[in-house]
Amino acid sequence: MAGPTPRSFARVRDEWNNWGERDPLWAIVSVPEHRGNRWDEAAFFRTGVERVDGLFARLRDSDLPVRDGTALDFGCGVGRLTQALARHFPSVVGVDVSPAMIRSARERNREPERVRFEVNPYPDLRAFGAGTFSFVFADIVLQHLPPPIALGYVAEFLRVVAPDGLVCFQLPSGPASPWLGWIPAAVLDPAYNWSRRGLRAVHLASPGWDTHWVARAGVMGAVNAAGGNLLRILAEPPIHGRLVNQTYAAAPRTMSSAPTGHPITGTG
Ligand SMILES: C[S@@+](CC[C@H](N)C(=O)[O-])C[C@H]1O[C@@H](n2cnc3c(N)ncnc32)[C@H](O)[C@@H]1O
């Protein structure tokens, strides 16, 4: 029995570009009463500061300091998190697959001398050399991409981050309720044909966008294969109350000898 077909890279790009034209702030932070371009911009950007400052406090508590340098905000949308990252780093680059999102981000850019936004239309980060960034962040992005593509970007994050840098990316790992658990393996995985690669990954389809999840073991495998260590898994509120959600902190393997770099070797 075939499950729903996930959106392709091109379709994800086109749909997000469409959201970027129509209702970008709501598509990024989907609070029902702000639908139809009814987000107060200041309140919207405050959510970015809360997210970034909250994450950085947790990283400090986890003994994962972030060093100065240039940060990359992957899937930056209109720059909600990019601008918040600029409070912590001397320079920040936001990239997004959607030209409309990047146009909006540039229009709203409060610090163009330190913050820049670029369209990245590729399933990789070919525009950036190895070791360019001290911090790489991807929040509410990878879940919308077919998992093989999302994990390809994770490998790219580990390439473009500096040897003493840190990568943080958020990605759900599965349904919160056990009774939903049979659906992926029995119905959806065969449709994706990913189970053969040992990657248990499925998605919730909606008219607006897909939400995928990847089991923690799949994420750990991708990080290891890319020469990285998974250092921490920080719990996040469930998505739609239904999906177990977390932010992964990872670093190039050279960091494993640093005091903070005790790699995770199994997933809970
Ligand atoms: C839910 S929004 C999140 C935006 C931003 N991270 C934030 O939290 O404010 C998802 C963003 O990911 C972007 N996106 C989707 N696929 C992408 C890809 N392959 N590469 C870069 N950005 C992508 C979309 O255009 C959209 O701006």
The ligand as an ORCA input file, in Angstrom:
! r2SCAN-3c Opt
* xyz 0 1
  C       9.483     27.517      8.687
  S      10.592     28.543      7.793
  C      11.819     28.860      9.041
  C      12.621     30.114      8.787
  C      13.678     30.424      9.859
  N      14.557     29.320     10.079
  C      13.013     30.814     11.153
  O      12.868     29.950     12.017
  O      12.632     31.960     11.294
  C      11.418     27.397      6.732
  C      12.396     28.076      5.786
  O      13.212     27.090      5.167
  C      13.427     27.486      3.845
  N      13.863     26.319      3.066
  C      13.138     25.276      2.629
  N      13.913     24.437      1.927
  C      15.171     24.939      1.941
  C      16.423     24.541      1.390
  N      16.545     23.428      0.673
  N      17.501     25.312      1.588
  C      17.397     26.472      2.293
  N      16.228     26.914      2.827
  C      15.138     26.160      2.667
  C      12.100     28.056      3.412
  O      12.187     28.852      2.252
  C      11.716     28.853      4.654
  O      12.205     30.156      4.601
*
